[in-house]
Structure formats: C-alpha cells, structure tokens
Amino acid sequence: MSHTRDEETAQDEPAPSRSGSPVSNPPGWAWWVIGIVIPVLGIAATVWTTSTKTTSSSPPPAQTPRTTPPDTSALGQAPNQAPPASSSPTGAVPAVFLGVWEGSIGDDVGEHHRRITIRQGKVGDEMVTTRTTSTATGSTIQCRGTGTLVAADSNTIELDTMVTESIPSGRCNSVGEQTLTLLDENRVRYQTGLATGILTRQR
C-alpha cells in the first residue's frame, strides 16, 4: 500500500527541467499585450510604407508659365487698344480725279498753259483752284480762279470756274463751265465751248 501511494505522489509532482530550474509559464496578461502590440506595429509599418511610396511617386506640381503683356510703348498706344481708324474724305468726286493737272489748251486766240487743282467735295462745293498762263498775245498774262463742282460720274466731272485775279488787271475772262473726261489714270481731256486740250497728272 505504501508503494502505491508513493507512485501516485510522484506523478503529481512536476518534473524537474534539464537545466535544474523549474519551468515558469508567462502570465495571461503578457499574451494579451503581445496580441495587441504586434498588430498595431504591423498596421503602422504598412501605413508608413504606403505614404513613402506615394510621396516618392507623386510628380512635382506643374508650374504655370508667367506671361508678360506685349510692350506697345513703342507704338504709342496702350495694350489691347485698337489703333484709331483712318479718316478718308467723302464727296462726289471720284478719287482718280483728285490732285493737280497741267497741260496746254488751245482756243481761237492761241495756246495757253492751264493748271487745275481738284479737291474732294460735293456738288455745289468750291473745290477747284485754277491758274492759266498765256503768251498768245505777245505779252504774259496770268489768270487765277476758283471753281465749284457741277456734276460728276466715274469718268467725267463738270466744273464752273470764275476769275479771282488777273495780271495785268482786266486781261482775264472767266471760262465758265468746263468738262474733264478721264482718258487714263494720268490724263484727262479738258474741254469748254471754245478751248480743248490734254492735261497730265502732276501729283
């Protein structure tokens, strides 16, 4: 009986460790701490790795180029300011007739040098100045005058002129109505009731 009790007692006692020290198991709270810390460390490592990859792979922000408005000071006008529209004279005289015309005209007295300056205007406007020099009578006579527009179309204009100055005095007579007919851009035919000739554009 005593032998049997001793065997049961021996079975209940813990076996000694090989090193001679008793084996101690960690407490339950230690496993609880380990179970929390390890997942937390794993999550932190994953977040840090992801943020590092995102930062290194993100391209730098694009820079918007600076634009400088054109310098228009040399043109004498502010930026975005349209240049002023050029004004052009309006009237009834075709542009091809405008300018200075000169040439010889002949009548029953002889040859005379006629100069006519034509400006833009409407019917009834004073828009012509005239100068005629004559030596047909053996002396030099100069006649100056002005004229108004009577009618105009694309090829012909009609004028009415009168003498304003005579050198010598009293030697000039007003021509009255006269017609200029376009021959080409540089020549017109001058005609009155008594005289005719070709005038050439001077400017």
Secondary structure, DSSP 8 states (H G I E B T S, - for coil): -HHHHHHHHHHHS----TTSS------HHHHHHHHHHHHHHHHHHHHHHHHHHHHHHS--------------GGGTS-TT----------SSS-GGG-EEEEEEEE-SS-EEEEEEEE----TT-EEEEEEEEE-TTSS-EEEEEEEEEEEE-SSEEEEEEEEEEEESTT-----EEEEEEEEETTEEEEE-SS-EEEEEE--
